[in-house]
Amino acid sequence: MSATSPFKNPFETEGRWYKANLHTHTLTSDGENSLYERVCQYRDEGYSILAITDHDRTNDISSVSSEDFLVISGIETHPVCPDSEPYHLVCLNVPHGFDCSNEPDPNLRIRMVKDVGGEVIMAHPYWCGHNLTHLSRIHGAIALEVYNATCTKIGKGFSSVHWDDLLDAGIILPAVAVDDTHRGRDIFMGWIWVKAQSLTLDAVLEALRTGCFYSSCGPVIETAVIQDNKIILKCSPVAEVHFIAQRSHGLSIYGDGRLLTDLECQVRDSWEYLRIEVVDIHGNHAWTNPLIVK
């Protein structure tokens, strides 16, 4: 098969798995907990990585990381989208005091973030009311939020259609699940498993930039690889498995009363891209990044 993915497949990459939430708010903006309380919450829940992303205000994170828990400095910033609600951009690895809020152009804000060594994720497009036209104007983001827990409060937590619209248009991005923690129930609901060489900022950023992770709200994906033109999937028990390709292409498999854990699927020549989505009996999803792209 000539099709390849521009990303690293974490299931074929050496390293360790680290659980991460990349969108978090504190009392610095509109969250209900202090920075220290947030760090304790996620560390005690078994996470290894936490990005603090308050609205256009950074936090001093210099004393909260440890050997087994990495805190990433970030912000969420909101440049103008000319014919819709503002963009929400999650910016990772920006220095304390960084401010790009006076720049109205979203792509220039992204350039400012990259110039200081950071990266940008497009946040909750469904919640923002953004469509393909709006999203395709953004250049340089490394991912899109496919799931945002706080947006479930208005029934708009899933942005998988927006992700597929981008993929169908040839805009190839990984996707992340996040909490976007503010208050109440929007915590420990969406995360990514990062496959990195070590729990260091450089190693984690490299994994994020290369798509070396998968996203989840519960299910565990143990392997998702292509061998001899077959997809081999192993996961925790789920009720549904979706092999999602472009437009009308793909394949769904349902357990119909039995749980699915091991599957093989022939890759169709017609598939221009392929991502896998699994759903457990509680309705919790997990997502791979695109495994093939033509």
N, C-alpha and C positions, 0 to 999 in steps of 0.2 A: 504494500500500500504506500503510495507516494505522499499521502497526507501526513503532515506533522503538526505538532503544537508549538507555538512560540514560547510556551511556559515549561518549567520543570514539573514533571509529574512527581509529587511528593512520595508516591508509593513505589517509585523507582530510584529514589534519591537517598543517599546515606545521611544520617543525622538522627536527632531526637525530636519527639513530638512535644510541643509546648502549647498549652491552652491560653488563648488570648482574647481580650475584649479591646477593641480599637476605638470605641466611642463612649466617652464617660464625662459626666458633668459633676461639679462640686459646688460648694458655697461660693466659689469664686465667680460663678455666673448664676445659673438657675437650678442647680442641684440642691438636694436637701442635706447632704453630708459634706464634711470637711475632706480635704485631701487625705489626711491621715486615716480617717474613717473609711474612705473609699478603698484605700490600699489594703487595710485590714480585712474589709469585706471580701475582696477578691482573692487575696492571699489565703485566707482561711477556707475559701471555697475550692481551693485546689488549682487556681489559675497560676500561670507563670509570668504572664505579660499583661500589662494594663497601660493603655494610652489615655492620658488625661487631656480632654479636648473641650475646655470651656469656651464660651462664645467670645471670640476676639480678645481673650485675656489668657495669658500663660500663667503657669504655676511654677514655683521654685521646687523642683523635684530632686534637688541635689542630695537630699538625705533620706530618701524613701526607697531607693532600690537596694537590693541585697544580692548575694550570690545566687539565690534561688528565686528571685522575683525582680523582674525588669519593669521599671516604669518609664514610659516614653512621654516626652514633653510634646504637647500639641495644642491646637486650637480648632474650633469650628468657626468658619468665616462665611459671610453671606453677601457675595457680590450680586449686582443687579442682573436679572434675566429680563430682557426688554419687554417681552410680551407674556410674562407669567410671574409667579411668585419668585423671590430671589433664589439663586442657587445656594445650596448648603454644601460647603466643602470641608471635609475633615482633613486637617493638615497635621502630619506626623513628623516628629524630629525637627522642631523649630526651637531656637534658643529662647530662654526666659527673657521676656521683654519684647519679643518679636511682634510686630504689628503691621498688617497689610491692609487694614480696614479702610484707609483713605483712597485706595486704588479701586476705581469702579469696575474696571475690566476684569472679568473672571480669569482669563488666560494670563493676564499680567500678574494677577495674584498668585497663580500657580507658578509662574516663572520666579517670583520673589521667594516662594517656598523652596523651590528646587535650588535656587542660588545659595541658600543657607544649608543645603544638604537634606532637605525634607522631601516628602512625597504627599500626594493628595488622593483622597477617596471621595467619589461623588456620593453624597448622603441621600437616603430615602426619597428617590425621585417620585414615587407614587404619592407620598405625603405632600410633596411640593407641587404636584400637578404637572410635572414635566413629561414631555413626550420625546420621541426620537429627534425631532427638530431641535428642541432645547438641548438635549444631551449631546447631540453630535457637534454642537458649537464648542464644547469643552475639549481642550487638547492638553494631554500630558498627565491625566489622572491614571493611577495604576490599578484602580478597582472601582467597583460600584457596590453599594449596599443592596444585596438581594433580600435581606431580612433585617428589620429594625424593630426591636421590642417595644419601644415607647410608642411607635406608630400603630401598634395593635390597639391602642386605646381609642382610635377612631376607625378601626377595621382596615388599615392600610399598611400593615406590617410587611407584606410581601411585594417585592418589585421584580419578580422573575420575568414578567412580560417585558418590562423595560430592558432587562438584560438581554433577552432574546432578540428584541428589536435592534439593539446595538450589534449583536453578533450577526444577525441576518444582513445588516448593512455593511458588514466587513469591519466593524470597529470591535476588535477582539480584546476583551478585558476579563480578568478574573472577577469574582464577586465575593463579598464578605458578609457574614451574619454578625450583627452587633446588638448590644443592649441599648445604646444611647441613654444610659442611665440618668434619670433625673430624680424620681421619687416613686414610692409605692412599688408596684409589681414589676417595673421594667428593669429587673436585675436578674442575672444568671439565666437568661432566656435565649440568647444567641451569641455564638462565639466562633472562632476559627481554631483549628489545630494546625499550627505552623511546624513544618519540618525544617529545622535549622541545625547547623553544625555545632552551635553552642548557644547558651543563653546570654549573648552579648548584643549590644545595639547593632553593631555592624552586621553580624550574622543574621539577626532577625530582619533587618531592613533588606538585606540581600534576598532572603526568602520571600518577603512580601513583594519585592520588585519583580521576582521571577515567577510569581504565582505558585510557590511551593507550599501550598496549604489547602485545606478543604474547610467548608463551613458547615455548622450544625446547630440545630436546636435540641438535639438529643441523640439521634442515631450515630453509631460509630461506623465509619467506613474503614475496613481493615486493609483492603487492597482494591484498586481499580486500574487495571493495566490492559494493554492490547498486545496479544501474542498470536501470531499466525492468523492475523486478520479476525481474531475473536476478542471481544471484551470479556475479561474475567473480573467479576465483582464478588467480594466477600464483605459482609457487613453484619452488624448486630441484627437481631430479628426485626424485620419490617413487614408491612402489609402490602406495600406498593414499591415498584422500581420503575423509573421512567428513564429511558434512553432518548434524550431530547436533541433533535437535530433542527435544521433550518425549516421554517415555514411548516408545510404539511408533512414533514418527514420525521421519523422517529419510531419508537416502540415502547409500549407500556405493558408491564407484567403485574398481575394482581394475584395475591395469595389465595383469595377466595376461601378464607377460613383457616388456611395454614400460613405459617410465617416463613418468609424468604430470608435466606442467609448466604447462599452460594448460587451464583448464576453465571452462565456464559451466553453471549449474544454475538451473532455474526455481524461484522461491520458491513453495512450496505455501501455499495459504490456511490450511491446517490447522496450520501451524507456529506455535507460541506463542513459541518462542525458537529461535535458531539459533546454533550455534558450529561452527567448522571445525577438524578434526583431521587432520593429514597424517602419514604414516609412510613413512620411506625404506626402502631395501632392507636396511639394517642393523637395522631395528626402532626407529630413533630417531624420536621424535614431535616435532611442533610444534602449538601450539594458538592459535587466535584467541580473544579474548573474545567474548561474545555480540554478534552483529551486529544482531539484531532481538529485541525483546521486546514481546509483546502484553499 
